[in-house]
């Protein structure tokens, strides 16, 4: 069978612009999606959006053109919009799905395509497999690339911003943030969060400064991931201006970054646990907590403390989204800075996350680190890290066998349980754990480690490195 050049991963298809991410391949992806939609409805209706990357609006237009030609009614965003705003547009207007041209937090040379279903959630693997199969049929001339309506456009401009902002106003206590008169700095990293998160803060009366409030397709050479190195400028700004907190979102605003008042970058695992505790304890929201297998067990401790269930999923927010749709959880999150809450989207929302952190600071009257220390006092401390290890061919061969075996010891750490939800997870008798996941696209192993102290974490990382790279 003909091989599809479009391959969906945990969050859509991504590729380097002009290498694998080309107009030809975007049109193929759109055709595969069109055939998928038409197999379920005679006249489907979708929204097409795009981010601030190089040529994103042109790629979106090419995708819309193909969708239109097949008779899919297509609304095209009038500006670069966040992924969560497009997801809300699908739900709010009861559309059949959405296509978003974005590579999210990837470096500037990448672009990508996300497809969401009628629930606003990222497409599940069975859906993307069918789309890939459709693409192969297009390449084999079994299905058409262009439909019969190619010269009869069905495109309409749309603006998802007003409905999404109204949804956020209903889920965040903006008056509390305004009443606290917090000084807040926001860094959209040149992405689509501009005019969303900062406008809501301004609306409620906060003193807000926005960094990088313009489009830059190269992201100033830094990148659009709200990581500690990429938020160094935000950290300095927060310290110098005496801000209560610094907020950031990635390129398509589905991921968050948080900087405390002293300029310290707070890792996403801690924010997930802190907000889970806040929503249950202060907001009194009902429900359990959801996390991926790679995410902090600090959420487990919060769940135990409050007597609510904890749900574990494979890596990929689409699985957390299923728990949101089933109304089982008050908060679901991934260590890669993605979260959503009960009654909101089955999709990551960095704008919501940032505003909830600001709300917690305002209502509790304590800094992020002070709240985190209070949480440690309640449920016990936790320290975690994620490392990418590059693998040589020889190491890859040895590791393939290691990852299939059940282990009862990792160096000096006694293993109490093996978890194969997604990769090999070794859970130690003292609660520390290691997760090893092979990348599906490059010779890299994702290594996640967590322990109750920094000293033990350092030792665990050393042991895990030796396990992966040693003989």
C-alpha positions as CSV (number, residue, x, y, z in Angstrom):
1,X,0.0,0.0,0.0
2,X,1.1,3.6,-0.7
3,X,2.7,5.2,2.4
4,X,1.0,8.3,3.8
5,X,3.4,11.3,4.2
6,X,1.0,12.6,6.9
7,X,1.4,10.8,10.3
8,X,-0.5,11.9,13.3
9,X,1.1,11.7,16.7
10,X,-0.1,12.3,20.2
11,X,-1.3,15.8,19.2
12,X,-1.8,16.0,15.5
13,X,0.7,15.9,12.6
14,X,3.9,18.1,12.6
15,X,6.8,18.5,10.2
16,X,9.5,20.8,9.1
17,X,8.2,23.5,6.8
18,X,9.1,22.8,3.1
19,X,10.4,19.3,4.0
20,X,7.4,17.2,5.1
21,X,5.1,20.1,6.0
22,X,4.2,21.3,2.4
23,X,1.2,22.6,0.7
24,X,0.8,19.3,-1.2
25,X,0.8,17.4,2.1
26,X,-1.6,19.8,3.8
27,X,-4.0,19.3,0.9
28,X,-3.7,15.6,1.2
29,X,-4.4,15.8,5.0
30,X,-7.5,18.0,4.3
31,X,-8.7,15.5,1.7
32,X,-8.3,12.7,4.1
33,X,-10.3,14.7,6.7
34,X,-13.0,15.6,4.1
35,X,-13.5,11.9,3.2
36,X,-13.7,11.1,6.9
37,X,-16.3,13.7,7.6
38,X,-18.4,12.9,4.5
39,X,-18.6,9.2,5.5
40,X,-20.6,10.4,8.6
41,X,-22.6,13.3,7.3
42,X,-23.8,14.6,4.0
43,X,-22.9,18.2,4.5
44,X,-20.5,18.6,7.4
45,X,-19.6,21.9,8.9
46,X,-16.1,22.7,10.3
47,X,-13.9,25.6,11.4
48,X,-10.4,26.1,10.2
49,X,-7.9,28.1,12.3
50,X,-4.2,28.9,12.3
51,X,-1.4,30.2,14.5
52,X,1.3,32.9,14.1
53,X,3.9,30.7,12.3
54,X,5.3,31.2,8.9
55,X,2.6,30.9,6.2
56,X,0.1,29.4,8.6
57,X,-2.8,31.5,7.2
58,X,-1.8,30.3,3.7
59,X,-1.7,26.6,4.7
60,X,-5.2,27.1,6.3
61,X,-6.5,28.6,3.1
62,X,-5.2,25.6,1.1
63,X,-6.8,23.2,3.6
64,X,-10.1,25.1,3.4
65,X,-10.0,25.1,-0.3
66,X,-9.9,21.3,-0.4
67,X,-12.5,20.8,2.3
68,X,-14.8,23.2,0.3
69,X,-14.3,21.3,-2.9
70,X,-15.7,18.2,-1.3
71,X,-18.8,20.0,0.0
72,X,-17.7,20.6,3.5
73,X,-18.9,23.9,4.8
74,X,-15.9,25.7,6.1
75,X,-15.6,28.7,8.4
76,X,-12.1,30.2,8.4
77,X,-10.8,32.2,11.4
78,X,-10.2,35.9,10.7
79,X,-7.0,36.0,12.8
80,X,-4.5,33.6,14.5
81,X,-6.5,32.1,17.3
82,X,-5.6,29.8,20.3
83,X,-6.4,26.1,20.0
84,X,-8.7,26.3,23.0
85,X,-10.7,29.1,21.4
86,X,-11.2,27.0,18.2
87,X,-12.2,24.0,20.4
88,X,-14.8,26.1,22.1
89,X,-16.1,27.3,18.7
90,X,-16.7,23.7,17.7
91,X,-18.7,23.0,20.9
92,X,-20.4,26.4,21.1
93,X,-21.7,26.2,17.5
94,X,-22.2,22.4,17.4
95,X,-19.9,21.9,14.4
96,X,-18.7,18.6,13.1
97,X,-15.0,19.3,13.8
98,X,-12.1,21.7,13.3
99,X,-8.8,21.8,11.6
100,X,-6.0,24.0,13.1
101,X,-2.7,24.8,11.4
102,X,-0.3,24.9,14.3
103,X,2.9,23.2,15.6
104,X,2.0,24.3,19.1
105,X,5.3,24.6,21.1
106,X,7.6,23.2,18.5
107,X,10.6,25.3,17.2
108,X,10.0,27.9,14.4
109,X,11.0,25.6,11.5
110,X,8.0,23.3,12.3
111,X,4.3,23.7,11.4
112,X,1.5,21.2,11.9
113,X,-2.1,20.3,11.7
114,X,-4.5,19.3,14.5
115,X,-7.9,17.8,13.8
116,X,-10.6,17.9,16.5
117,X,-14.0,16.1,16.5
118,X,-17.4,17.6,17.3
119,X,-16.6,17.4,21.0
120,X,-13.7,19.9,20.5
121,X,-11.2,17.2,21.7
122,X,-8.1,16.1,19.8
123,X,-9.0,13.2,17.5
124,X,-8.5,9.8,19.0
125,X,-6.1,7.2,17.4
126,X,-8.9,5.3,15.7
127,X,-9.9,8.6,13.9
128,X,-6.4,9.6,12.8
129,X,-5.8,6.1,11.6
130,X,-8.8,6.3,9.4
131,X,-7.7,9.7,8.1
132,X,-4.3,8.3,7.3
133,X,-5.9,5.4,5.5
134,X,-8.0,7.9,3.5
135,X,-4.8,9.8,2.5
136,X,-3.3,6.5,1.2
137,X,-6.4,6.0,-0.9
138,X,-6.1,9.5,-2.3
139,X,-2.5,8.8,-3.3
140,X,-3.6,5.5,-4.9
141,X,-6.4,7.3,-6.8
142,X,-9.1,5.4,-5.0
143,X,-10.3,8.7,-3.4
144,X,-10.2,12.2,-5.0
145,X,-7.9,15.0,-3.8
146,X,-10.2,17.7,-5.0
147,X,-14.0,17.4,-4.9
148,X,-16.5,18.5,-7.6
149,X,-17.2,21.9,-5.9
150,X,-13.7,23.2,-6.3
151,X,-14.8,26.3,-8.1
152,X,-17.7,27.0,-5.7
153,X,-16.3,28.2,-2.4
154,X,-18.2,27.5,0.8
155,X,-15.9,29.5,3.0
156,X,-17.1,32.0,5.6
157,X,-15.1,34.2,7.9
158,X,-15.6,33.5,11.6
159,X,-14.3,34.9,14.9
160,X,-14.2,32.5,17.8
161,X,-12.9,35.1,20.3
162,X,-16.1,36.6,21.7
163,X,-17.7,33.2,22.6
164,X,-14.5,31.8,24.1
165,X,-13.9,34.9,26.2
166,X,-17.4,34.7,27.6
167,X,-16.8,31.0,28.5
168,X,-13.7,32.0,30.4
169,X,-15.5,34.7,32.3
170,X,-17.9,32.1,33.6
171,X,-15.1,29.8,34.8
172,X,-12.6,32.2,36.3
173,X,-13.2,34.6,39.2
174,X,-12.0,37.7,37.3
175,X,-13.5,40.1,39.8
176,X,-11.4,38.6,42.5
177,X,-8.2,39.1,40.4
178,X,-9.2,42.7,39.8
179,X,-10.1,43.4,43.4
180,X,-6.6,42.2,44.5
181,X,-5.0,44.8,42.2
182,X,-2.3,42.3,41.2
183,X,0.6,43.4,39.0
184,X,0.9,40.7,36.4
185,X,3.3,40.2,33.5
186,X,2.2,38.1,30.5
187,X,4.4,36.6,27.8
188,X,2.5,35.0,24.8
189,X,5.8,34.2,23.2
190,X,4.7,35.9,20.0
191,X,1.8,33.4,19.8
192,X,-2.0,33.3,19.6
193,X,-2.6,34.2,23.3
194,X,-2.2,37.9,22.5
195,X,-5.4,39.7,22.8
196,X,-7.0,36.9,24.9
197,X,-5.4,36.4,28.3
198,X,-4.0,40.0,28.6
199,X,-7.3,41.5,27.5
200,X,-9.2,39.6,30.2
201,X,-6.8,40.8,32.9
202,X,-7.1,44.3,31.6
203,X,-10.8,44.0,31.6
204,X,-11.0,43.0,35.3
205,X,-8.8,45.9,36.4
206,X,-5.4,44.3,36.8
207,X,-2.1,46.1,36.1
208,X,-0.8,43.9,33.2
209,X,2.2,44.2,31.0
210,X,2.5,42.1,27.9
211,X,5.9,41.0,26.5
212,X,6.4,40.1,22.9
213,X,3.0,41.4,21.9
214,X,3.5,41.0,18.1
215,X,3.9,38.3,15.5
216,X,7.3,36.9,15.0
217,X,7.4,33.7,12.9
218,X,10.9,33.0,14.2
219,X,9.9,33.5,17.9
220,X,13.0,35.8,18.2
221,X,15.1,32.6,17.9
222,X,13.9,31.4,21.3
223,X,11.0,29.2,20.5
224,X,7.4,29.1,21.6
225,X,7.6,26.6,24.5
226,X,7.0,28.2,27.9
227,X,10.0,26.5,29.4
228,X,12.4,27.9,32.0
229,X,15.1,29.0,29.5
230,X,12.5,30.6,27.1
231,X,10.9,32.6,30.0
232,X,14.1,34.1,31.3
233,X,13.0,37.5,30.1
234,X,9.7,37.2,31.8
235,X,11.4,36.2,35.0
236,X,13.6,39.2,35.0
237,X,10.7,41.5,34.2
238,X,8.6,40.1,37.1
239,X,11.4,40.7,39.5
240,X,12.2,44.2,38.3
241,X,8.6,45.4,38.2
242,X,7.5,43.8,41.4
243,X,4.8,41.6,39.8
244,X,2.8,39.1,41.9
245,X,3.1,36.5,39.1
246,X,4.2,36.0,35.5
247,X,2.1,34.1,33.1
248,X,3.0,32.6,29.7
249,X,1.4,30.6,27.0
250,X,2.9,28.7,24.1
251,X,2.4,29.3,20.3
252,X,-1.2,28.1,20.2
253,X,-1.9,28.9,23.8
254,X,-2.8,25.4,24.9
255,X,0.2,25.1,27.3
256,X,1.1,27.4,30.2
257,X,4.2,28.7,31.9
258,X,4.2,30.2,35.4
259,X,6.8,32.5,37.0
260,X,6.5,33.4,40.7
261,X,7.0,36.8,42.2
262,X,10.7,36.3,42.8
263,X,11.3,35.3,39.2
264,X,11.4,31.5,39.8
265,X,10.0,29.4,37.0
266,X,7.5,26.9,38.5
267,X,7.5,23.5,36.8
268,X,4.1,22.4,35.4
269,X,3.8,19.4,37.7
270,X,3.6,21.7,40.7
271,X,1.0,24.0,39.1
272,X,-1.2,21.0,38.3
273,X,-1.2,19.9,42.0
274,X,-1.5,23.4,43.4
275,X,-4.6,24.2,41.2
276,X,-6.1,20.8,41.9
277,X,-5.9,21.5,45.6
278,X,-7.2,25.1,45.1
279,X,-10.2,24.0,43.0
280,X,-11.3,21.3,45.5
281,X,-10.5,23.2,48.8
282,X,-11.3,26.8,48.0
283,X,-13.7,26.5,45.0
284,X,-15.4,23.4,46.4
285,X,-15.7,21.9,42.9
286,X,-16.7,18.2,42.9
287,X,-14.9,15.4,41.1
288,X,-11.8,13.4,40.9
289,X,-8.4,14.2,39.4
290,X,-6.9,12.9,36.2
291,X,-3.3,12.6,35.1
292,X,-1.2,10.9,32.4
293,X,1.1,8.1,33.4
294,X,4.1,10.5,33.0
295,X,2.6,13.2,35.3
296,X,3.4,13.8,39.0
297,X,2.0,11.5,41.7
298,X,1.6,14.7,43.8
299,X,-1.8,14.7,42.2
300,X,-2.4,11.3,43.7
301,X,-1.5,12.7,47.1
302,X,-3.9,15.7,46.7
303,X,-6.6,13.2,45.7
304,X,-6.0,11.1,48.8
305,X,-5.9,14.2,51.0
306,X,-9.3,15.3,49.7
307,X,-10.8,11.8,49.4
308,X,-11.5,11.9,45.7
309,X,-10.6,9.4,43.0
310,X,-7.5,9.5,40.8
311,X,-7.6,8.4,37.2
312,X,-4.5,7.5,35.2
313,X,-4.3,7.7,31.4
314,X,-1.7,7.1,28.6
315,X,0.3,10.1,27.4
316,X,-1.8,12.4,25.2
317,X,-4.4,14.9,26.3
318,X,-7.1,13.3,24.3
319,X,-7.3,10.6,27.0
320,X,-7.6,13.3,29.7
321,X,-10.3,14.8,27.5
322,X,-12.3,11.7,27.7
323,X,-12.4,12.0,31.5
324,X,-13.5,15.7,31.1
325,X,-16.3,14.6,28.7
326,X,-17.4,11.9,31.2
327,X,-17.6,14.6,33.9
328,X,-15.4,12.5,36.2
329,X,-12.7,15.0,37.1
330,X,-12.4,18.5,38.5
331,X,-9.0,18.8,36.9
332,X,-7.0,16.8,34.4
333,X,-3.4,17.5,33.4
334,X,-0.1,16.4,31.9
335,X,3.4,17.2,33.0
336,X,4.0,18.9,29.6
337,X,2.0,22.0,30.9
338,X,-1.5,21.0,29.7
339,X,-4.7,21.1,31.8
340,X,-8.4,21.6,31.7
341,X,-11.2,21.6,34.3
342,X,-14.7,20.2,34.8
343,X,-17.3,21.8,32.6
344,X,-14.7,23.2,30.2
345,X,-12.9,21.8,27.2
346,X,-11.7,18.2,26.6
347,X,-8.6,20.0,25.3
348,X,-5.6,21.8,26.9
349,X,-6.1,25.4,27.8
350,X,-3.1,27.5,28.7
351,X,-5.1,30.7,29.0
352,X,-7.5,29.2,31.5
353,X,-4.5,27.7,33.5
354,X,-2.8,31.1,33.7
355,X,-5.9,32.9,34.9
356,X,-6.6,30.2,37.5
357,X,-3.1,30.7,38.9
358,X,-3.7,34.4,39.1
359,X,-7.1,33.7,40.8
360,X,-5.5,31.4,43.4
361,X,-2.8,34.1,44.2
362,X,-5.5,36.7,44.5
363,X,-8.0,34.8,46.6
364,X,-5.4,33.0,48.9
365,X,-3.2,36.1,49.3
366,X,-0.1,34.0,49.0
367,X,2.6,33.7,46.3
368,X,2.8,30.5,44.2
369,X,5.8,29.2,46.1
370,X,4.1,29.9,49.5
371,X,1.1,28.0,48.3
372,X,3.3,25.1,47.1
373,X,5.1,24.9,50.5
374,X,1.7,24.8,52.2
375,X,0.7,22.0,49.9
376,X,3.9,20.1,50.7
377,X,3.1,20.5,54.4
378,X,-0.3,18.9,53.8
379,X,0.5,16.0,51.5
380,X,4.3,15.6,51.5
381,X,7.0,17.0,49.2
382,X,7.7,15.7,45.7
383,X,10.5,16.4,43.2
384,X,10.4,15.4,39.6
385,X,12.3,15.8,36.3
386,X,12.0,14.9,32.6
387,X,15.1,14.2,30.5
388,X,15.5,13.3,26.8
389,X,18.3,10.7,26.2
390,X,19.7,10.4,22.7
391,X,20.3,6.7,21.8
392,X,22.9,5.2,19.6
393,X,21.9,2.1,17.4
394,X,23.7,-0.2,19.8
395,X,21.9,1.2,22.9
396,X,18.6,1.0,21.0
397,X,19.0,-2.7,20.4
398,X,19.9,-3.4,24.1
399,X,17.2,-1.2,25.4
400,X,14.4,-2.8,23.4
401,X,15.0,-6.1,25.3
402,X,15.3,-4.3,28.7
403,X,12.0,-2.5,28.3
404,X,10.2,-5.7,27.7
405,X,11.4,-7.4,30.9
406,X,9.9,-7.1,34.4
407,X,12.4,-5.8,36.9
408,X,12.4,-6.0,40.7
409,X,15.5,-3.8,41.3
410,X,16.8,-0.6,39.7
411,X,20.3,-0.2,41.1
412,X,19.7,0.2,44.9
413,X,16.0,0.9,44.4
414,X,13.6,-2.0,45.1
415,X,10.7,-2.1,42.6
416,X,7.3,-2.6,44.1
417,X,5.2,-2.5,40.9
418,X,5.6,-2.4,37.1
419,X,3.1,-0.2,35.1
420,X,2.9,-0.6,31.3
421,X,0.2,1.9,30.6
422,X,2.6,3.8,28.2
423,X,6.2,2.6,28.2
424,X,7.9,1.0,31.2
425,X,7.2,2.6,34.6
426,X,9.0,1.2,37.6
427,X,7.4,2.3,40.9
428,X,9.7,1.9,43.9
429,X,8.7,0.7,47.4
430,X,9.1,4.3,48.8
431,X,6.8,5.8,46.2
432,X,9.6,7.1,43.9
433,X,9.2,6.1,40.3
434,X,10.8,6.1,36.8
435,X,9.1,6.0,33.5
436,X,10.9,5.2,30.2
437,X,9.1,5.9,26.9
438,X,10.7,5.6,23.4
439,X,10.0,8.4,21.0
440,X,8.1,7.2,17.9
441,X,9.8,9.7,15.6
442,X,13.5,9.9,16.7
443,X,16.2,7.9,18.5
444,X,15.3,9.4,21.8
445,X,14.1,8.0,25.1
446,X,11.8,10.1,27.3
447,X,12.9,9.6,30.9
448,X,10.6,10.8,33.8
449,X,11.7,10.5,37.4
450,X,10.0,11.5,40.7
451,X,11.1,11.1,44.3
452,X,10.2,12.5,47.7
453,X,13.5,14.4,48.1
454,X,15.9,16.1,45.7
455,X,18.8,13.9,46.9
456,X,16.8,10.7,46.1
457,X,15.7,12.2,42.8
458,X,19.3,12.8,41.8
459,X,20.2,9.2,42.7
460,X,17.2,7.9,40.8
461,X,18.1,9.8,37.7
462,X,21.7,8.5,37.9
463,X,20.5,4.9,38.2
464,X,18.0,5.3,35.4
465,X,20.7,6.8,33.1
466,X,22.9,3.8,33.8
467,X,20.0,1.4,33.1
468,X,19.3,3.0,29.7
469,X,22.8,3.8,28.5
470,X,24.8,1.0,30.2
471,X,25.5,-2.6,29.1
